[in-house]
Amino acid sequence: MEYVHETIDEIIKAPDFDPNEQGAKFWYEAYREQRQCQEEMEKRLTKLQGELEELKEKLQKLGNQSSETSSQPPSSDKFKKRVSQKSSRQQFQT
């Protein structure tokens, strides 16, 4: 089997794969590839856990705010009617 262009996972899933034919180098490379993938996933998990904690804290702060505890004044803006703009074609017709 050619190992250069195939990943270990693809090789193992191949119908003609025979684990008894593989030498120590193949299994060592398979282990290293799996370990590298695991380390990357652990880093990503740690990062995502940190992001989740930040979002939980933000949500907690937002949930604790009310009109009495908010640092910002209530909005004084009222709904305004939307002014439609005439297209350039309509402007020239009138």
C-alpha positions in Angstrom: 0.0 0.0 0.0 1.1 3.5 -0.7 1.0 5.8 2.4 2.2 9.1 0.8 -1.2 10.4 -0.4 -3.6 8.6 1.8 -4.4 9.3 5.4 -4.1 6.5 8.0 -7.9 6.6 8.4 -8.4 6.0 4.7 -5.9 3.2 4.7 -7.5 1.4 7.7 -11.0 1.7 6.1 -9.8 0.2 2.8 -11.4 -3.2 2.0 -7.9 -4.8 1.4 -6.4 -3.6 4.7 -4.8 -6.3 6.8 -3.5 -5.1 10.2 -1.2 -8.1 10.4 0.7 -6.9 7.3 1.5 -3.5 8.8 4.8 -2.9 10.5 5.6 -1.0 13.6 6.3 2.2 11.7 2.7 2.2 10.3 1.2 1.8 13.7 3.5 4.4 15.3 2.4 6.9 12.6 -1.2 6.0 13.2 -0.8 6.6 16.9 1.0 10.0 16.2 -1.7 11.1 13.9 -4.4 10.2 16.3 -2.6 11.9 19.2 -2.2 15.1 17.2 -5.8 15.1 16.3 -6.7 14.6 20.0 -4.5 17.4 21.1 -6.1 19.8 18.6 -9.5 18.8 19.7 -8.6 19.4 23.4 -7.3 22.9 22.5 -10.5 23.7 20.7 -12.6 22.3 23.5 -10.7 24.5 26.0 -11.2 27.5 23.8 -14.9 26.8 23.4 -15.4 26.3 27.1 -13.8 29.7 27.8 -16.1 31.3 25.2 -19.1 29.6 26.7 -18.2 30.9 30.2 -17.9 34.4 28.8 -21.3 34.2 27.1 -22.9 32.9 30.3 -21.5 35.8 32.3 -22.8 38.3 29.7 -26.2 36.6 29.7 -26.2 36.7 33.5 -25.4 40.4 33.5 -28.1 41.1 30.9 -30.6 39.1 32.8 -30.0 40.9 36.1 -30.6 44.3 34.4 -34.0 46.0 34.7 -35.1 49.5 34.0 -34.2 50.3 37.6 -30.7 48.8 37.5 -29.8 49.7 33.9 -27.1 52.3 33.5 -28.8 53.7 30.4 -31.9 55.9 30.4 -35.1 54.6 28.8 -35.3 55.3 25.1 -37.1 58.6 24.3 -37.3 57.8 20.7 -40.8 57.3 19.3 -41.5 55.3 16.3 -41.2 57.5 13.3 -43.0 57.2 10.0 -40.8 56.0 7.2 -40.4 58.5 4.5 -40.4 56.9 1.1 -38.0 58.2 -1.4 -38.9 58.5 -5.0 -36.8 56.7 -7.5 -34.8 58.7 -10.0 -37.3 57.7 -12.7 -40.3 59.0 -10.6 -38.5 62.3 -9.9 -38.1 63.0 -13.6 -41.7 62.2 -14.5 -43.2 64.8 -12.3 
